[in-house]
Amino acid sequence: MSDRILAKRLTDPPAAPILPVLSDEGFRLFFPLAALHIALWPFLWVALWSLRLPFAVALPQGLWHGSEMILGAWGAVLIGFMTTAAPEWTDTKRLQGRALWRLAALWGVARLAGLFGIEPMLWLSLLADLGWMVLLLGYLLRLTVQRRTDRLLPFIGWIAALIAGAAVVRFGMASGQVELVQRALVLTGLIFMGILGLAISRIAVPVANHVLDPSEETVPFRPHPGRMNLAPGLVAVALAGELSGLSTAVTGWLWIAAGAAFMDRVGEGFLGRASFRTEVLSLMASAGFAGLGLIALGASRLGAPWSEVPALHLAVMGGIGMGVISVFAIVGKFHTGQKLGQGPLTRLACICVAAGVLLRTLPEMGLMPWPPGPDYLLASLFWAAGYLLWLVDTWRDLIDPETMGSG
């Protein structure tokens, strides 16, 4: 933390209203919303409602779970990340105030249905989820035209694909087409894997450079340009194979190739002793979980003794989940005027998230015994603890007006 902010905090704790500070930048508003949703929704579903939502009748419970985690949890992270990173990448004024609250309101309306499984609200949820996605896409398109840049085009393409997937998911849920929703949810989750590949490639390089040279006077690390887009590119190829109806064996090999590309991202984290920094390890873990999950998905289609469900959780829950906690930790430092370096709570948060992923996936794959207690309860406890620990560790920085405009 800068000396100015620290001195101010010691002598005059922040007393400004919280809401204007939270709406000063996308990450301040949407990362806490995402952390609460990611932590509490699965825990309530498992511990309080025993895998049955109070008002869900016609639709299988798993469809609610999948849609809320993919469109709800990862959706909030996407809004926060893009509204923070896009203005930085394009040197434009960031979204603030009413624009952010408008996105939050649309996102929140859709979550009301998902919290309790309120099926009559599904058509409204469809409009609300598509509303924030279209507004986010329009914002990125406007920046692209305004700055005449191609830097946002990969994200624009993936978000357009996400809108298509989300529309099918929500329409299928509202119209009761279970098989359509099941298929669309898998593809939409895998679309987020493409977004994850893009995000890791854009984050890992500046983090590695900062770790190797905190003065930022040199650029000691620069990956080969082709490798930066290898993982999302191969995810796109595998998705094209899925949509074109290729055989199970062929798509299995395509997902193994995409997983191998994520494992290649893991290799870029070997920076000597700096590899043991929390920021580097968590990004490596994100790419590693994503890669292993996609490889396991492909292997399941080629005869491995586990189903696709735990493999998808290893990729989507593990890869994106670790990527999210990494982004929270890194952006939370950079954009509140602090240097990289995480405290004990955030380091413990990363460990808890990883433990939650392993407890959720490995027993179902037959790679470890089932933990004691009700199914998935221990996994949901570790998972929730991870994101809540990060929020506790970072909350004061997020609401401190002295950190505004520090990114």
N, C-alpha and C positions, 0 to 999 in steps of 0.2 A: 504494500500500500504506500502511496506517496506520502512524504513527510507532511505536506499541507493538509491532506485529508486526515491523517492520523492525529495531528495536533488539534485540528478542529473538533474531531470526535472526542478527544480527551477533555477538552475544555468546554464544549458546547454540544451535547448530544443532539441529533437531528430532531426537530419538533414540527417540521413542515407536514402538511397533509400527505397521506400516503398515495392516494389515487393519482394526483398529478405526476408524482415521481414514477409510479409504475407505468404510466402511459407515456413516459418520455422516450422510450425505445422498446422495440418489439420484444426483446429477450426479457426485459423486466416484468412484463405482464404475462407473457405466454409460457415462459419456463416454469414459474411457480404453478400456473394453472395445469400445465402438463405434468409436473411432478406430483401434484395432488391427485390428478386423475389416474396416472400410471400406478401410484401407490395404493390408492384406496379402492378403485373399482374392482380389481381382481381379489383383493382381500375381503371386501364385503361379499362378493359373489361366492367365495369359498367358505369363509368363516361364519358369516351371518346368515346367508341364504342357502347354504349347502348345495351350490351349483344350480339353484333354481331362482329366477327373478320373480318378484311378487306378482307382477301382472302379465307375465309372458304366458300365453296359452297355445297359440297355433304354431309358433316358430320354435324350433329346437333351441335349447339354451346356448349351445355352442356358437350359433350364428350371432347372437347378441354379443357374446364375449369377443368373437373375432372382429366384428364390425366396430365395437367400442375401442378395442386396442388399436386397430389399424387406422380407422378414420378419426377416432377421438383422441387417443393418447399421442400417436405419432403425428396426427394432424396438427395438434397444438404445437408440437415441437417444430414442425415444418413452418408454421406461420412465424413463430418466434425467430427461427434461424434465418429465414429468407428476408424478413423485414429488418433484420439487423445486418446481415451480410451484404444484401444487394445494394443498399446505399453506400456501404463502404467500398465495394468493388467498383461502383460506377461514379463515386465522388458526387453523390447527390444528397439532398436533404432527406433525412429519415422520416418515416411515418411516425406521427405522434398524435396524442389526444384522441379526438373523435374517430379518426380513421382506425386506430387500434381498437377502441371500444366497439366499433361497428363489427369488426371481425370477431371480437370476443363474444359479442351478443349472438351472432349467427352460430358460432361454434357451440356456445352454451345451450342454445335452444335445442340443438340436436342431441346434446348430452342428457337432457332431461328425460327423453324417451329411453335412452340406453341405461340410465341409472336403475330404473325399476322395470324395464321391459314393457313400456306402455305402447302396445301395438296400435291403438287408434292415432297415435302421434307420428306414425312412420312416414306418412306423406309430408307432414310438416318437417320432419327430420331430413327427408330427401331435399326439400327446398333449402333448408338451412345449411346443410353440408355442402351442397353444390354452390350455394351463395358465397360462402367464404372462399371456396376454391376458385371460383370464377373471379372474384375480386382480387385474390392474390395473383392469379395469372394475369389479369389486366394490369395490375401494378407493375409486374415484371416486364410485360410487353411495353408499357409506357416508358419505363427506364431504358429499355433497349433502343426504342426509336429516338428518345430524347438525347441519349448519349452516343447513338450510332455505334453500339458495341455488340459483339457477339458473345461476350463473356457469360451472359445469362441464358443463352439459347439452349444449352443442354438441360438446365433446370426447367425451362419453359416446356421443352418437349416431354420430360418426365411428368411434370405436373399436369399437362394436357392428358397424358395417358392415365394419370391418377383420377382425373375428373371422369373419364370414360368408365374406369373400373368402379368408382364410387357410385356413379349413376346406376350402373347395372345392379350393384349390391343393394342399394336403397330401393330401387324399383322392385327388385325381386322380393325383398323383405316385405314391402308394402302390399304387394300382390300375392304373397304367399307361395312363391315359386322356390321351394327349398333347394332343389338340385341346382338351379341357376345361381342362387346365392352362394352355395358351397363352392362352386367352380369359380365364381367371380371373386370371392373372398381370397382364395388361394392366389389368384393372379394379381389382385390388388396388393396383397402383402408382398408378393415378389416384385411388383413395381417399386415398392418402397425400398427393396434391396438395391435397385438401380440408383435411386436417390441417395441411399447410404454410400454406395461406391463413389458417387460424385462428391459428396460431402467430405468423406475421408480424404480423397485426393486433394481437395482444396484446403483442408485444415492441417493435414499432417506435415506438409512442407514448411509453412511458416512456423509451426510449433517446433519442428526439428531445428530450423535455423535459429530460433530464439533460444532453444536449449543449448545449442552448440556455441552460440555467440550472443549473449544477452544484450550486448551493446548494439547489435544489429548493424554493425558497420561493414560486415562481410556477408556473403551468401555462400556458406560452406556446403550446402546440400541442395542439389537440384536433380529430381528424378528425370529419367528419359520421358519426353512428352508422350510417347505412345503408351507408356505404362500408366499414366495418370488416368486414362479413360478405358483401360483394358477391362476392369471389373464391370462397370456399368455397360460397356459395349457388349460383353459376352452375356450379361443378364438380358439385354435387349434381344440378342440372337436366340437365347433359350426361350424367352417369352414368345418370340415370333414362331418358334417351333411348336410351342403349345397351341397357339392360336390357329396355326395352319394344319393341325391335326396329325403331326408326325407320330410315329409309333412310340410306345412307352420306352422301349430300349433306346431309341434315338434321343428322345428328350432327356432320358437319364444321363447319357453321355454329355449332352449339352449342359446340364446342370453341374455335372462334375467339372467340366471345363470352366464354368463361371466360378465355382467354388475355388478352383486352383488359382484363378486370377485374384481372388480376395486373399488367398494365402501368400501370393506375391506381395501384396500390400504389407503383410506382416513382416516380411524381410526388410522393408524400408525402416522398420523401427529399431534395427540393430545399430546403435550409435555409440557403442562402447559403454562406459559407465552411465552415460545419460539415458540408456535404455531402461534403467530402473526408476526413472522419474515417473510419477503417477500419470502425467499427461501422455507420455509416450506408451507406457504399459497399457493404459486403458484403450488407446486407439489401436494398439496391436491386438488386444483382446477382442475388440469389436470386429476387426477384420478377420481374426481367427475364428470366432464363433460363426460369423457369416460364411466363411469358407468351409468350415467343417460341416455346418448345417446343410449347405447346398450340395456338398459332396455326399453327405448321408442321404439326402433326398434322391440324388441320382442313383446311389447304391441301392436304395430301397426298391427302385424301379428295375434294377438289374438282379434282384433276388436276395438282397441282404435281409437278415432276420428281424427286421423292425418295420413298422408302418411309416407312411409319409408324415403322420401327425407330429411325432416327436422331432423328426428331422426338420420340419417346417418351423417348429418352435425354437429349435436350436439356432436356425438361421435368422428368423424374424424377431423372436424374443431376445435371443442372445446377441446377434449382430447389431440389430437396431438398438436394443436396450443398453448395451455397453457403449455404443456410439452416442446415444443420448446423454448418458451420464458423463461421458467425455466432453461433449459439447457444452453441457451445463457448466462443468468445472473450468474449462478453458475460456469460454466466452464470459463467464461470470467474473473471471479475473481481469482479462484484457479490457473489458468494457466498463469496469468500475475503477480504472486507474491503478491497477495493481500489477505486480510482476507475477509470472507463473510460479507455481509452487503451492501445493495443496496442504491443508492442515489435516490433523488426525481424523476428523469427522468425515471429510470428503474421501480420504483414503479408505476409511472403513466402509463408506458408502459404495465405492467401486467393488470392494470385496463382497459385500452383501448382495449386490446385483448379480455378480458372477455366480455366487453360491445359489441364488434363487434359480438361475438358468439351469445349472447342473442338476439341482434337485427336481426340477420340472421335467427334464428331458432324459437323463441317463437311466433312471429306473424303468421308464417306459420302453427304452431301447434294450433293456436287459443287461445294461453295463454296470449297474450297481443295485443293491437291495433297496426296496421301497422304504422310505423313512417312516418312523412311527407316527401315529395319529391319522386323522382323516386325510383322504387323498388331496394332495397339492397344498395342504395347509402350511406345512413348514416352508415350502417353496414360496408361497405368497407372503409369508412373514418376512423372510429374508429380502424378497423383492421390494416389499413396501418399505422396509427399514432403510434400504439403500437410498431411495429417492427422498424420503423424509429427512434422513441425516444430511443429505446435500442441502436441502431447503433450510434446515435449521442453521447449518454452517454459513449459508450465504445470504439469508434473509436480511440481515442488518445492512449489508452492502447494497442490496437491491433497493431498499427504501431510503437510503441516505442521499439527500439532495446534493451533498458535496461530491458525489460520484457521478452526477449527471454530466453527459457530454464528455466522458473520459475515454471512450473507445476511439 
